[in-house]
Amino acid sequence: MGTRFLSKPRIGAVASWTAAAILAATAAAALEPAAGAVPVIVAVDTSRSLSPAEIGAAVDRLRLALEALPPATPVGLLAFDDQPRWILEPGASPSEAGAALQDLELGGSFTLLNDAVFVATRELPAGGVILLATDGRDENSATTVDDIARRCEALDIRILTLGIGEPLAERALRRLALVSNGAYLGAVGPLDASAITRAVETARREIGERPRPGPSGTPSLATPATATSPDPGRDAGSGARPPSDASGQRPASDAGGPWYDDRYLALLLVAVLLVAGWWLWRRSRGSAGGERRDEVDDDLDADFQLQLAQRPTASLAEAPEVTVDTAVFDTPLGEALEKTRVLADQGVLIVRKSGQDPRLYLLGHDKAFSVGRSRDGNTLAVPDPALSSSHFKIVPEDRKYYLLDLGSTNGTFVNGHRTSAKELVSGDVLRAGQVEFEFQSQT
């Protein structure tokens, strides 16, 4: 007998985990759509980065592609620019979706591409196909491609990307297709509508052909031949087969035994401990001093981030600069703020840049305060080359304020931690590029 590394109760626990996994797989299989019912969501970019001629050509090609799908195919139509909006809820017919395509109009001032795809995945809990027509540029989304990839993997959603307009962000289109096991179909101009139809039908067929539950309602699991029948290459008297134990089963410690053999579990436990130790070591190194760039804090769920991202951005006139005379109190700026009424009803953002006096801006209750290098679309433009064109925004909600990083290249740090989404508390120090920001509030 082999050395026993784990006790029988632990083996029982593993068996329980295995049973739970099988039950979960059974429940997931029960939700899988039949091949003919796999839904398709058409998501179309209607932002003003496209011209009417470009969107018109894409609409004509998509309409022909949809009309060639089987009539029973459930289809939804989603348009997006400043925000995602359903033109047709999923479940419409291909002909209805084709007709609705012709009513799309350009609008908005930026493109929530990632948020639109994330919204589409929420309507495909049992898997499906997203046919995404866009130039590939994303602006101001609260969600990321990684958020999309996790949902596509968990739900078996395939994204087929189709390029509209010039120039195309082909790298972004290829990445969305790659992380979802989908395909980049190319630019709409030279593409035949029948090629789009074939790609959609191929993706639907692959999703519909996933393993189905067995007749009893549980997944059909293949049983190894060595566990159910004698080896046809050896006779019973050769003595080559190991002896059975009292139950008639081969010892679990023999080669070819069950995957949950104690030795394998012990090795798995060692691997888990090694990974945990490595993670703790990396974490301690990252927090030893300065900003931790290898981990990103994200305290808000994706749906709430999406809600915050859709809040309109204030102009600089709507978030005026204020002045606090620290000499009156003979105290530092932070303490002087506490002694005034400036913080009584709303938050304040203090901006500190090397060689310049601090500047203070009031944060409103209904519009976001956006910071970035560009003058377009931001409340405050800061000419810092380390800032992204749209770097981060502070969004009010229910008398609280939240930070949203806007997919910046160099990141936004709160109290030394790289942060993508977080509720702010008074005294939090933010850093973006070479600029320091301090949030103050008494709400």
C-alpha angles and dihedrals in degrees: 000000000000123000113279111231100171131040124245093253089059090050087052090052090052089050089053091051089049091051090049090051091051091050090050091049089050092052091048091049090052089058095050113114122236113253092257093050100050104130128228125210117197110206114190128191109230098172122131091250083086126067125232089248092053095048090044092055091048092049092052092050093046093048092055091046093051094047089058093057120098108278092238093059109121108230135184128191122214125180123193141187118123086001140004114256132180115237091176123012113233111276100058121125123259091249092052090050091048091053093047091052090068091062095059116123132191118249147137131064101252141020126252093194099154093043090052093052090047090052089051092053090056089064092054104065092151097041134268147153128289113201102200120194113187145116088253098244118132124195128184098347116160092209128064138216088257090059089052093046092054093052094045091051094047096046101031097243119165121206118208109193124206122188121231126183136357134317098028122206089221094169091060092046092050092047094053089050093046098050091051098045087246131120141255106232096191133236117338095232102075094026121109117224090233089061090057091049092050092050092050093048092048092052092046091050093050091051092046092051095060115128110287128210118273123249092274092055095257126101114272107247120197114234118218112251092229091062096053109032139029120263105268090210095063133053123229094249098054093089090220095120116079117248120263122240124239092284093056093249127121114254112271091229094063120101110268093032124137118308089242093064111147093247093056091048090050091051090048090051091051090050091050091050091049092050091047091050092049091049092050090048092051090046092052091048092049094050096043090097144333127010120341106226098173097067130049124209114223114171098167129077118243096249092054090046089053090052091051093046091059093059109112118250121246121234118234089257089059092051102044125195112248133202127222117188104219091184090070090065097027087226138116118277096260093053091044089056091054090056095053134071092240092101097041097098108012145018129269129214115210114203118204123185125173113269094012135095116254116267125209128210129186116235114218130223099235109031134055123247107225125196127194146123095266124080090213116088097357130108091211123027115201117190095222116135090210091062123087118237088256106019112164142336136209111221126196119220128166093343091309130101127225133194119225120185108214097218092282120184097229097033136232119267127206114195089340097311121111105241135190100178130003144147109250125225126198111279096029112146116216126195126195119168109323094332128097122209128190123201118212127180140151095198 
